[in-house]
């Protein structure tokens, strides 16, 4: 089992110096590069201090200049906010600048709040339709001259300038519903998944959906399958509450944005009381402690072993959930030095 990193520039109050956040984020990526992580992912979000990422390609170009081995991925480019020609060109340029390290994650977007500002009139639950039209257009533009007449975009013959260095840029799709797994398999896309703070059985469900899609599409290549969790590794058991509290606060902000349940003054999402979300067992404090990758190195190894046994190809370490910068760096240091060696001889 290999390991990927998600890390964002994030602030939760104006009192945090954005320059400190910038330096910290790059240092985390450099640690992952030196520590043997396969991919570092940058998100796309707009007008939100929770994830400061107006253009993932700008972030990845910055990381490319300061790393040497780690591959660089968009998690994800939000298809309804882009034009196919622009996306093809910017992605290819990043592949050039990084010497062929691009991993292109493309998706439908998460928050209606952002759609209202970036793609007025588009419903978030329709975003996947844009993604499904965008992907083949981008691939065609990478090959050469291509004209497009679709539902969402129309343009005369054009091409991507530049072209990617890689002959086949890896494409990733975030998948939860069975139909998305089927789409990924049919279109030669790798799959990333996120069980939030739900139990391991949720990860098993996602893996089974992939297996079903493969069975229903005989002859299709098996994609790389990755899954993500918040990670907080600490030295002593009495430090457990620090990442748990951070995850609880982050969940309150995420649910606010996902369901438009609170305000976002000056870009800072208000934290809602997750106690009001009845029937959501995964929001229980003890559930988060058990289901997230929170623990001492030995505890995290024990939590990760079932993922290895299940056949997860790559585990995505999410560092960004409101944990302090010092705690984030210590967690990653412990993960690299004490957790990853336990998986060095896996598939």
Buried (B, 14 or more C-beta within 10 A) or exposed (E): BBBBBBBBBBBBEEEEEEEEBEEBBBBBBBBBBEBBBBBBBBBBBBEBBBBBBEBBBEBBBBBBEEBEEBBBBBBBBBBBBBEBBEBBBBBBBBBBBBEEBBBBBBBBBBBBBBBBEBBEEBEBEBBBBBBBBBBBBBBBBBEEEBEBEBEBBEBEEBBBEBBBBBEEBBBBBBBBEBEBBBBBBEBEBBBBBBBBBBEBEBBBBBBEBBEBBBEEBEEBEEBBBBBBBBBBBBEEEEBBEBBBBBBBBBBBBBBBBBEEBBEBEEEBBEBBEBEEBEEBEBBBEEBBBBBBBBBBBEBBBEBBBEBBEBEBBBBBBBBBBBBEBEBBBBBBEBBBEBBBEBBEEBE
